[in-house]
Amino acid sequence: MSPTNNDPIWKRIREEAARHASDEPILASFLRATILNHSRLELALSFHLASQLDSPTASSLLLREVMLEAMDSDASIREAVRADLQAVEDRDSACHELYIPFLYFKGFHALQTQRVAHWLWNNGRESLALFFQNRMSAEFSVDIHPAARMGKGIMLDHATGLVIGETAVVGNNVSILQAVTLGGTGKDEGDRHPKICDGVLISAGAKILGNICVGQGAKVGANSVLLENVPAHTTVAGVPAKIVGRPASDQPALEMEHDFCCDEAVTKTGN
Protein backbone atom coordinates (compact mmCIF):
# COMPACT_ATOMS: atom_id res chain seq x y z
CA MET A 1 0.00 0.00 0.00
CA SER A 2 1.36 3.46 -0.86
CA PRO A 3 2.12 6.05 1.85
CA THR A 4 -0.74 8.15 0.47
CA ASN A 5 -3.31 5.50 1.34
CA ASN A 6 -1.91 5.13 4.86
CA ASP A 7 -2.33 8.86 5.54
CA PRO A 8 -5.94 10.08 5.42
CA ILE A 9 -4.92 13.74 5.70
CA TRP A 10 -2.60 13.54 2.71
CA LYS A 11 -5.09 11.42 0.76
CA ARG A 12 -7.72 14.15 1.22
CA ILE A 13 -5.35 16.92 0.20
CA ARG A 14 -4.41 15.07 -2.98
CA GLU A 15 -8.06 14.42 -3.85
CA GLU A 16 -8.94 18.08 -3.32
CA ALA A 17 -5.97 19.23 -5.40
CA ALA A 18 -6.83 16.84 -8.23
CA ARG A 19 -10.39 18.12 -8.33
CA HIS A 20 -9.32 21.75 -8.43
CA ALA A 21 -6.66 21.06 -11.05
CA SER A 22 -9.45 19.76 -13.26
CA ASP A 23 -11.80 22.63 -12.45
CA GLU A 24 -9.17 25.39 -12.88
CA PRO A 25 -6.66 24.43 -15.60
CA ILE A 26 -4.58 27.55 -15.06
CA LEU A 27 -3.60 26.15 -11.63
CA ALA A 28 -3.02 22.59 -12.83
CA SER A 29 0.77 22.90 -13.12
CA PHE A 30 1.02 24.59 -9.73
CA LEU A 31 -1.09 21.93 -8.05
CA ARG A 32 0.89 19.15 -9.68
CA ALA A 33 4.22 20.65 -8.62
CA THR A 34 3.19 21.35 -5.03
CA ILE A 35 0.90 18.41 -4.24
CA LEU A 36 0.14 15.83 -6.90
CA ASN A 37 3.75 14.99 -7.77
CA HIS A 38 4.51 13.97 -4.17
CA SER A 39 3.69 10.66 -2.50
CA ARG A 40 3.98 11.94 1.08
CA LEU A 41 2.86 15.07 2.90
CA GLU A 42 6.40 15.69 4.17
CA LEU A 43 7.83 15.62 0.64
CA ALA A 44 5.24 18.15 -0.54
CA LEU A 45 5.46 20.41 2.51
CA SER A 46 9.24 20.62 2.43
CA PHE A 47 9.09 21.41 -1.29
CA HIS A 48 6.45 24.12 -0.86
CA LEU A 49 8.03 25.81 2.16
CA ALA A 50 11.52 25.72 0.68
CA SER A 51 10.22 27.34 -2.49
CA GLN A 52 8.88 30.23 -0.43
CA LEU A 53 11.96 30.57 1.81
CA ASP A 54 14.44 30.34 -1.06
CA SER A 55 17.13 33.02 -1.02
CA PRO A 56 20.29 33.86 -3.01
CA THR A 57 22.42 32.58 -0.13
CA ALA A 58 20.54 29.32 0.53
CA SER A 59 18.75 27.66 -2.34
CA SER A 60 15.36 25.98 -2.04
CA LEU A 61 17.04 22.63 -2.76
CA LEU A 62 19.31 22.94 0.29
CA LEU A 63 16.52 24.23 2.51
CA ARG A 64 14.27 21.39 1.45
CA GLU A 65 16.88 18.82 2.44
CA VAL A 66 17.09 20.32 5.92
CA MET A 67 13.31 20.44 6.32
CA LEU A 68 12.86 16.88 5.17
CA GLU A 69 15.59 15.74 7.54
CA ALA A 70 13.78 17.36 10.46
CA MET A 71 10.36 16.01 9.50
CA ASP A 72 11.62 12.47 8.87
CA SER A 73 13.68 12.45 12.08
CA ASP A 74 10.98 13.66 14.48
CA ALA A 75 7.60 11.96 14.59
CA SER A 76 6.22 14.75 16.77
CA ILE A 77 6.68 17.22 13.88
CA ARG A 78 4.77 14.95 11.52
CA GLU A 79 1.95 14.55 14.06
CA ALA A 80 1.81 18.29 14.74
CA VAL A 81 1.64 19.22 11.04
CA ARG A 82 -1.48 17.11 10.59
CA ALA A 83 -3.06 18.37 13.81
CA ASP A 84 -2.40 21.97 12.73
CA LEU A 85 -4.03 21.37 9.33
CA GLN A 86 -7.09 19.83 10.95
CA ALA A 87 -7.27 22.71 13.44
CA VAL A 88 -7.51 25.26 10.63
CA GLU A 89 -10.26 23.38 8.84
CA ASP A 90 -12.21 22.87 12.08
CA ARG A 91 -11.95 26.47 13.35
CA ASP A 92 -11.71 28.75 10.31
CA SER A 93 -15.13 29.45 8.82
CA ALA A 94 -13.44 30.52 5.56
CA CYS A 95 -11.68 27.16 5.13
CA HIS A 96 -13.54 23.99 4.15
CA GLU A 97 -10.74 21.98 2.54
CA LEU A 98 -7.36 20.86 3.84
CA TYR A 99 -5.43 21.82 0.73
CA ILE A 100 -6.21 25.52 1.35
CA PRO A 101 -4.10 26.05 4.51
CA PHE A 102 -1.47 23.68 3.14
CA LEU A 103 -0.94 25.89 0.09
CA TYR A 104 -2.10 29.36 1.03
CA PHE A 105 -2.17 30.13 4.77
CA LYS A 106 1.01 31.79 5.97
CA GLY A 107 0.18 31.17 9.62
CA PHE A 108 0.38 27.44 8.91
CA HIS A 109 3.54 27.94 6.83
CA ALA A 110 5.27 29.99 9.53
CA LEU A 111 4.36 27.48 12.23
CA GLN A 112 5.81 24.55 10.27
CA THR A 113 8.95 26.56 9.52
CA GLN A 114 9.35 27.20 13.25
CA ARG A 115 8.94 23.50 13.96
CA VAL A 116 11.92 22.80 11.70
CA ALA A 117 13.90 25.65 13.28
CA HIS A 118 13.08 24.30 16.76
CA TRP A 119 14.40 20.88 15.76
CA LEU A 120 17.61 22.50 14.51
CA TRP A 121 17.94 24.53 17.73
CA ASN A 122 17.56 21.43 19.89
CA ASN A 123 20.14 19.60 17.80
CA GLY A 124 22.86 22.19 18.28
CA ARG A 125 22.41 23.90 14.92
CA GLU A 126 21.46 27.30 16.29
CA SER A 127 22.93 29.33 13.43
CA LEU A 128 20.81 27.58 10.84
CA ALA A 129 17.77 27.76 13.13
CA LEU A 130 18.15 31.54 13.30
CA PHE A 131 18.48 31.67 9.53
CA PHE A 132 15.11 29.94 9.23
CA GLN A 133 13.64 32.39 11.76
CA ASN A 134 14.87 35.31 9.68
CA ARG A 135 13.49 33.90 6.45
CA MET A 136 10.14 33.18 8.16
CA SER A 137 9.94 36.74 9.41
CA ALA A 138 10.85 38.23 6.03
CA GLU A 139 8.48 36.07 3.97
CA PHE A 140 5.50 35.60 6.28
CA SER A 141 5.69 38.64 8.63
CA VAL A 142 5.66 36.19 11.54
CA ASP A 143 8.54 36.07 14.03
CA ILE A 144 8.74 33.01 16.29
CA HIS A 145 12.02 32.27 18.01
CA PRO A 146 13.39 28.79 17.29
CA ALA A 147 13.63 27.99 21.01
CA ALA A 148 9.94 28.69 21.66
CA ARG A 149 8.00 25.51 22.43
CA MET A 150 4.86 25.08 20.34
CA GLY A 151 2.25 22.40 20.96
CA LYS A 152 0.05 20.79 18.32
CA GLY A 153 -3.36 21.60 16.94
CA ILE A 154 -2.42 25.28 16.83
CA MET A 155 -4.09 27.78 14.52
CA LEU A 156 -2.30 31.04 13.74
CA ASP A 157 -5.16 32.86 12.06
CA HIS A 158 -4.02 35.49 9.52
CA ALA A 159 -0.83 35.70 11.61
CA THR A 160 0.61 38.97 10.23
CA GLY A 161 2.65 40.72 12.91
CA LEU A 162 2.72 37.77 15.31
CA VAL A 163 5.77 37.75 17.63
CA ILE A 164 6.63 34.88 20.00
CA GLY A 165 9.76 35.13 22.13
CA GLU A 166 12.53 32.69 22.99
CA THR A 167 11.24 31.20 26.25
CA ALA A 168 7.55 31.24 25.38
CA VAL A 169 5.52 28.04 25.57
CA VAL A 170 2.27 27.53 23.65
CA GLY A 171 0.20 24.48 24.52
CA ASN A 172 -2.07 22.25 22.45
CA ASN A 173 -5.26 23.36 20.69
CA VAL A 174 -4.48 27.07 21.00
CA SER A 175 -5.79 29.71 18.57
CA ILE A 176 -3.87 32.97 18.08
CA LEU A 177 -4.85 35.81 15.76
CA GLN A 178 -2.81 38.48 14.01
CA ALA A 179 -0.62 41.13 15.67
CA VAL A 180 -0.33 39.20 18.93
CA THR A 181 2.88 39.49 20.97
CA LEU A 182 4.10 36.90 23.47
CA GLY A 183 7.00 39.02 24.66
CA GLY A 184 9.38 39.69 27.48
CA THR A 185 9.90 42.82 29.57
CA GLY A 186 13.22 44.50 30.27
CA LYS A 187 16.53 43.08 29.09
CA ASP A 188 17.12 40.35 31.65
CA GLU A 189 17.94 36.93 30.26
CA GLY A 190 16.42 33.66 31.44
CA ASP A 191 12.83 32.49 31.47
CA ARG A 192 11.01 35.71 30.57
CA HIS A 193 8.17 34.96 28.16
CA PRO A 194 4.52 33.86 28.57
CA LYS A 195 3.28 30.32 29.01
CA ILE A 196 -0.01 29.67 27.17
CA CYS A 197 -1.89 26.60 28.35
CA ASP A 198 -4.10 24.27 26.30
CA GLY A 199 -7.30 25.51 24.68
CA VAL A 200 -6.55 29.25 25.05
CA LEU A 201 -7.95 31.80 22.57
CA ILE A 202 -5.88 34.96 22.03
CA SER A 203 -7.70 37.59 19.98
CA ALA A 204 -6.15 40.05 17.53
CA GLY A 205 -3.65 42.58 18.80
CA ALA A 206 -3.29 41.22 22.32
CA LYS A 207 0.06 41.83 24.05
CA ILE A 208 1.03 39.26 26.69
CA LEU A 209 4.26 40.28 28.39
CA GLY A 210 6.59 38.63 30.86
CA ASN A 211 6.96 35.19 32.40
CA ILE A 212 3.27 34.82 33.19
CA CYS A 213 0.80 31.98 32.70
CA VAL A 214 -2.46 32.11 30.77
CA GLY A 215 -4.41 29.24 32.28
CA GLN A 216 -6.10 26.41 30.45
CA GLY A 217 -9.20 27.38 28.48
CA ALA A 218 -8.76 31.11 29.06
CA LYS A 219 -9.75 33.82 26.58
CA VAL A 220 -7.83 37.05 25.96
CA GLY A 221 -9.77 39.91 24.37
CA ALA A 222 -8.59 41.86 21.33
CA ASN A 223 -5.95 44.55 21.93
CA SER A 224 -5.62 43.65 25.59
CA VAL A 225 -2.33 44.19 27.42
CA LEU A 226 -1.77 41.32 29.82
CA LEU A 227 0.87 41.64 32.57
CA GLU A 228 -0.34 39.16 35.22
CA ASN A 229 -1.25 35.48 35.41
CA VAL A 230 -4.69 34.52 34.13
CA PRO A 231 -6.65 31.79 35.95
CA ALA A 232 -7.94 28.87 33.94
CA HIS A 233 -11.31 29.29 32.21
CA THR A 234 -11.56 33.04 32.60
CA THR A 235 -12.03 35.85 30.08
CA VAL A 236 -9.72 38.85 30.36
CA ALA A 237 -9.78 42.13 28.46
CA GLY A 238 -8.59 45.72 28.67
CA VAL A 239 -5.45 47.77 29.23
CA PRO A 240 -4.21 46.47 31.56
CA ALA A 241 -6.28 43.30 31.20
CA LYS A 242 -8.71 42.34 33.95
CA ILE A 243 -11.05 39.40 34.43
CA VAL A 244 -14.39 40.24 32.80
CA GLY A 245 -16.08 36.87 32.67
CA ARG A 246 -15.82 33.17 31.98
CA PRO A 247 -15.79 31.64 28.47
CA ALA A 248 -18.90 29.78 27.43
CA SER A 249 -16.68 26.86 26.37
CA ASP A 250 -13.97 25.00 28.26
CA GLN A 251 -11.77 25.39 25.17
CA PRO A 252 -12.59 28.77 23.61
CA ALA A 253 -9.83 28.24 21.05
CA LEU A 254 -12.03 25.64 19.40
CA GLU A 255 -15.11 27.88 19.29
CA MET A 256 -13.40 31.07 18.05
CA GLU A 257 -15.96 33.37 19.68
CA HIS A 258 -14.14 36.68 20.09
CA ASP A 259 -16.95 38.75 21.61
CA PHE A 260 -18.16 38.42 25.19
CA CYS A 261 -21.91 38.16 24.64
CA CYS A 262 -22.04 34.46 25.50
CA ASP A 263 -19.51 34.57 28.33
CA GLU A 264 -20.60 34.20 31.91
CA ALA A 265 -20.37 37.55 33.67
CA VAL A 266 -18.07 38.12 36.64
CA THR A 267 -19.86 38.03 39.99
CA LYS A 268 -19.57 40.88 42.47
CA THR A 269 -16.82 39.02 44.33
CA GLY A 270 -14.87 38.59 41.08
CA ASN A 271 -15.09 34.79 41.23
C-alpha positions as a Python dict, from the first residue, in 0.01 Angstrom:
ca = {
    (1, 'M'): (0, 0, 0),
    (2, 'S'): (136, 346, -86),
    (3, 'P'): (212, 605, 185),
    (4, 'T'): (-74, 815, 47),
    (5, 'N'): (-331, 550, 134),
    (6, 'N'): (-191, 513, 486),
    (7, 'D'): (-233, 886, 554),
    (8, 'P'): (-594, 1008, 542),
    (9, 'I'): (-492, 1374, 570),
    (10, 'W'): (-260, 1354, 271),
    (11, 'K'): (-509, 1142, 76),
    (12, 'R'): (-772, 1415, 122),
    (13, 'I'): (-535, 1692, 20),
    (14, 'R'): (-441, 1507, -298),
    (15, 'E'): (-806, 1442, -385),
    (16, 'E'): (-894, 1808, -332),
    (17, 'A'): (-597, 1923, -540),
    (18, 'A'): (-683, 1684, -823),
    (19, 'R'): (-1039, 1812, -833),
    (20, 'H'): (-932, 2175, -843),
    (21, 'A'): (-666, 2106, -1105),
    (22, 'S'): (-945, 1976, -1326),
    (23, 'D'): (-1180, 2263, -1245),
    (24, 'E'): (-917, 2539, -1288),
    (25, 'P'): (-666, 2443, -1560),
    (26, 'I'): (-458, 2755, -1506),
    (27, 'L'): (-360, 2615, -1163),
    (28, 'A'): (-302, 2259, -1283),
    (29, 'S'): (77, 2290, -1312),
    (30, 'F'): (102, 2459, -973),
    (31, 'L'): (-109, 2193, -805),
    (32, 'R'): (89, 1915, -968),
    (33, 'A'): (422, 2065, -862),
    (34, 'T'): (319, 2135, -503),
    (35, 'I'): (90, 1841, -424),
    (36, 'L'): (14, 1583, -690),
    (37, 'N'): (375, 1499, -777),
    (38, 'H'): (451, 1397, -417),
    (39, 'S'): (369, 1066, -250),
    (40, 'R'): (398, 1194, 108),
    (41, 'L'): (286, 1507, 290),
    (42, 'E'): (640, 1569, 417),
    (43, 'L'): (783, 1562, 64),
    (44, 'A'): (524, 1815, -54),
    (45, 'L'): (546, 2041, 251),
    (46, 'S'): (924, 2062, 243),
    (47, 'F'): (909, 2141, -129),
    (48, 'H'): (645, 2412, -86),
    (49, 'L'): (803, 2581, 216),
    (50, 'A'): (1152, 2572, 68),
    (51, 'S'): (1022, 2734, -249),
    (52, 'Q'): (888, 3023, -43),
    (53, 'L'): (1196, 3057, 181),
    (54, 'D'): (1444, 3034, -106),
    (55, 'S'): (1713, 3302, -102),
    (56, 'P'): (2029, 3386, -301),
    (57, 'T'): (2242, 3258, -13),
    (58, 'A'): (2054, 2932, 53),
    (59, 'S'): (1875, 2766, -234),
    (60, 'S'): (1536, 2598, -204),
    (61, 'L'): (1704, 2263, -276),
    (62, 'L'): (1931, 2294, 29),
    (63, 'L'): (1652, 2423, 251),
    (64, 'R'): (1427, 2139, 145),
    (65, 'E'): (1688, 1882, 244),
    (66, 'V'): (1709, 2032, 592),
    (67, 'M'): (1331, 2044, 632),
    (68, 'L'): (1286, 1688, 517),
    (69, 'E'): (1559, 1574, 754),
    (70, 'A'): (1378, 1736, 1046),
    (71, 'M'): (1036, 1601, 950),
    (72, 'D'): (1162, 1247, 887),
    (73, 'S'): (1368, 1245, 1208),
    (74, 'D'): (1098, 1366, 1448),
    (75, 'A'): (760, 1196, 1459),
    (76, 'S'): (622, 1475, 1677),
    (77, 'I'): (668, 1722, 1388),
    (78, 'R'): (477, 1495, 1152),
    (79, 'E'): (195, 1455, 1406),
    (80, 'A'): (181, 1829, 1474),
    (81, 'V'): (164, 1922, 1104),
    (82, 'R'): (-148, 1711, 1059),
    (83, 'A'): (-306, 1837, 1381),
    (84, 'D'): (-240, 2197, 1273),
    (85, 'L'): (-403, 2137, 933),
    (86, 'Q'): (-709, 1983, 1095),
    (87, 'A'): (-727, 2271, 1344),
    (88, 'V'): (-751, 2526, 1063),
    (89, 'E'): (-1026, 2338, 884),
    (90, 'D'): (-1221, 2287, 1208),
    (91, 'R'): (-1195, 2647, 1335),
    (92, 'D'): (-1171, 2875, 1031),
    (93, 'S'): (-1513, 2945, 882),
    (94, 'A'): (-1344, 3052, 556),
    (95, 'C'): (-1168, 2716, 513),
    (96, 'H'): (-1354, 2399, 415),
    (97, 'E'): (-1074, 2198, 254),
    (98, 'L'): (-736, 2086, 384),
    (99, 'Y'): (-543, 2182, 73),
    (100, 'I'): (-621, 2552, 135),
    (101, 'P'): (-410, 2605, 451),
    (102, 'F'): (-147, 2368, 314),
    (103, 'L'): (-94, 2589, 9),
    (104, 'Y'): (-210, 2936, 103),
    (105, 'F'): (-217, 3013, 477),
    (106, 'K'): (101, 3179, 597),
    (107, 'G'): (18, 3117, 962),
    (108, 'F'): (38, 2744, 891),
    (109, 'H'): (354, 2794, 683),
    (110, 'A'): (527, 2999, 953),
    (111, 'L'): (436, 2748, 1223),
    (112, 'Q'): (581, 2455, 1027),
    (113, 'T'): (895, 2656, 952),
    (114, 'Q'): (935, 2720, 1325),
    (115, 'R'): (894, 2350, 1396),
    (116, 'V'): (1192, 2280, 1170),
    (117, 'A'): (1390, 2565, 1328),
    (118, 'H'): (1308, 2430, 1676),
    (119, 'W'): (1440, 2088, 1576),
    (120, 'L'): (1761, 2250, 1451),
    (121, 'W'): (1794, 2453, 1773),
    (122, 'N'): (1756, 2143, 1989),
    (123, 'N'): (2014, 1960, 1780),
    (124, 'G'): (2286, 2219, 1828),
    (125, 'R'): (2241, 2390, 1492),
    (126, 'E'): (2146, 2730, 1629),
    (127, 'S'): (2293, 2933, 1343),
    (128, 'L'): (2081, 2758, 1084),
    (129, 'A'): (1777, 2776, 1313),
    (130, 'L'): (1815, 3154, 1330),
    (131, 'F'): (1848, 3167, 953),
    (132, 'F'): (1511, 2994, 923),
    (133, 'Q'): (1364, 3239, 1176),
    (134, 'N'): (1487, 3531, 968),
    (135, 'R'): (1349, 3390, 645),
    (136, 'M'): (1014, 3318, 816),
    (137, 'S'): (994, 3674, 941),
    (138, 'A'): (1085, 3823, 603),
    (139, 'E'): (848, 3607, 397),
    (140, 'F'): (550, 3560, 628),
    (141, 'S'): (569, 3864, 863),
    (142, 'V'): (566, 3619, 1154),
    (143, 'D'): (854, 3607, 1403),
    (144, 'I'): (874, 3301, 1629),
    (145, 'H'): (1202, 3227, 1801),
    (146, 'P'): (1339, 2879, 1729),
    (147, 'A'): (1363, 2799, 2101),
    (148, 'A'): (994, 2869, 2166),
    (149, 'R'): (800, 2551, 2243),
    (150, 'M'): (486, 2508, 2034),
    (151, 'G'): (225, 2240, 2096),
    (152, 'K'): (5, 2079, 1832),
    (153, 'G'): (-336, 2160, 1694),
    (154, 'I'): (-242, 2528, 1683),
    (155, 'M'): (-409, 2778, 1452),
    (156, 'L'): (-230, 3104, 1374),
    (157, 'D'): (-516, 3286, 1206),
    (158, 'H'): (-402, 3549, 952),
    (159, 'A'): (-83, 3570, 1161),
    (160, 'T'): (61, 3897, 1023),
    (161, 'G'): (265, 4072, 1291),
    (162, 'L'): (272, 3777, 1531),
    (163, 'V'): (577, 3775, 1763),
    (164, 'I'): (663, 3488, 2000),
    (165, 'G'): (976, 3513, 2213),
    (166, 'E'): (1253, 3269, 2299),
    (167, 'T'): (1124, 3120, 2625),
    (168, 'A'): (755, 3124, 2538),
    (169, 'V'): (552, 2804, 2557),
    (170, 'V'): (227, 2753, 2365),
    (171, 'G'): (20, 2448, 2452),
    (172, 'N'): (-207, 2225, 2245),
    (173, 'N'): (-526, 2336, 2069),
    (174, 'V'): (-448, 2707, 2100),
    (175, 'S'): (-579, 2971, 1857),
    (176, 'I'): (-387, 3297, 1808),
    (177, 'L'): (-485, 3581, 1576),
    (178, 'Q'): (-281, 3848, 1401),
    (179, 'A'): (-62, 4113, 1567),
    (180, 'V'): (-33, 3920, 1893),
    (181, 'T'): (288, 3949, 2097),
    (182, 'L'): (410, 3690, 2347),
    (183, 'G'): (700, 3902, 2466),
    (184, 'G'): (938, 3969, 2748),
    (185, 'T'): (990, 4282, 2957),
    (186, 'G'): (1322, 4450, 3027),
    (187, 'K'): (1653, 4308, 2909),
    (188, 'D'): (1712, 4035, 3165),
    (189, 'E'): (1794, 3693, 3026),
    (190, 'G'): (1642, 3366, 3144),
    (191, 'D'): (1283, 3249, 3147),
    (192, 'R'): (1101, 3571, 3057),
    (193, 'H'): (817, 3496, 2816),
    (194, 'P'): (452, 3386, 2857),
    (195, 'K'): (328, 3032, 2901),
    (196, 'I'): (-1, 2967, 2717),
    (197, 'C'): (-189, 2660, 2835),
    (198, 'D'): (-410, 2427, 2630),
    (199, 'G'): (-730, 2551, 2468),
    (200, 'V'): (-655, 2925, 2505),
    (201, 'L'): (-795, 3180, 2257),
    (202, 'I'): (-588, 3496, 2203),
    (203, 'S'): (-770, 3759, 1998),
    (204, 'A'): (-615, 4005, 1753),
    (205, 'G'): (-365, 4258, 1880),
    (206, 'A'): (-329, 4122, 2232),
    (207, 'K'): (6, 4183, 2405),
    (208, 'I'): (103, 3926, 2669),
    (209, 'L'): (426, 4028, 2839),
    (210, 'G'): (659, 3863, 3086),
    (211, 'N'): (696, 3519, 3240),
    (212, 'I'): (327, 3482, 3319),
    (213, 'C'): (80, 3198, 3270),
    (214, 'V'): (-246, 3211, 3077),
    (215, 'G'): (-441, 2924, 3228),
    (216, 'Q'): (-610, 2641, 3045),
    (217, 'G'): (-920, 2738, 2848),
    (218, 'A'): (-876, 3111, 2906),
    (219, 'K'): (-975, 3382, 2658),
    (220, 'V'): (-783, 3705, 2596),
    (221, 'G'): (-977, 3991, 2437),
    (222, 'A'): (-859, 4186, 2133),
    (223, 'N'): (-595, 4455, 2193),
    (224, 'S'): (-562, 4365, 2559),
    (225, 'V'): (-233, 4419, 2742),
    (226, 'L'): (-177, 4132, 2982),
    (227, 'L'): (87, 4164, 3257),
    (228, 'E'): (-34, 3916, 3522),
    (229, 'N'): (-125, 3548, 3541),
    (230, 'V'): (-469, 3452, 3413),
    (231, 'P'): (-665, 3179, 3595),
    (232, 'A'): (-794, 2887, 3394),
    (233, 'H'): (-1131, 2929, 3221),
    (234, 'T'): (-1156, 3304, 3260),
    (235, 'T'): (-1203, 3585, 3008),
    (236, 'V'): (-972, 3885, 3036),
    (237, 'A'): (-978, 4213, 2846),
    (238, 'G'): (-859, 4572, 2867),
    (239, 'V'): (-545, 4777, 2923),
    (240, 'P'): (-421, 4647, 3156),
    (241, 'A'): (-628, 4330, 3120),
    (242, 'K'): (-871, 4234, 3395),
    (243, 'I'): (-1105, 3940, 3443),
    (244, 'V'): (-1439, 4024, 3280),
    (245, 'G'): (-1608, 3687, 3267),
    (246, 'R'): (-1582, 3317, 3198),
    (247, 'P'): (-1579, 3164, 2847),
    (248, 'A'): (-1890, 2978, 2743),
    (249, 'S'): (-1668, 2686, 2637),
    (250, 'D'): (-1397, 2500, 2826),
    (251, 'Q'): (-1177, 2539, 2517),
    (252, 'P'): (-1259, 2877, 2361),
    (253, 'A'): (-983, 2824, 2105),
    (254, 'L'): (-1203, 2564, 1940),
    (255, 'E'): (-1511, 2788, 1929),
    (256, 'M'): (-1340, 3107, 1805),
    (257, 'E'): (-1596, 3337, 1968),
    (258, 'H'): (-1414, 3668, 2009),
    (259, 'D'): (-1695, 3875, 2161),
    (260, 'F'): (-1816, 3842, 2519),
    (261, 'C'): (-2191, 3816, 2464),
    (262, 'C'): (-2204, 3446, 2550),
    (263, 'D'): (-1951, 3457, 2833),
    (264, 'E'): (-2060, 3420, 3191),
    (265, 'A'): (-2037, 3755, 3367),
    (266, 'V'): (-1807, 3812, 3664),
    (267, 'T'): (-1986, 3803, 3999),
    (268, 'K'): (-1957, 4088, 4247),
    (269, 'T'): (-1682, 3902, 4433),
    (270, 'G'): (-1487, 3859, 4108),
    (271, 'N'): (-1509, 3479, 4123),
}
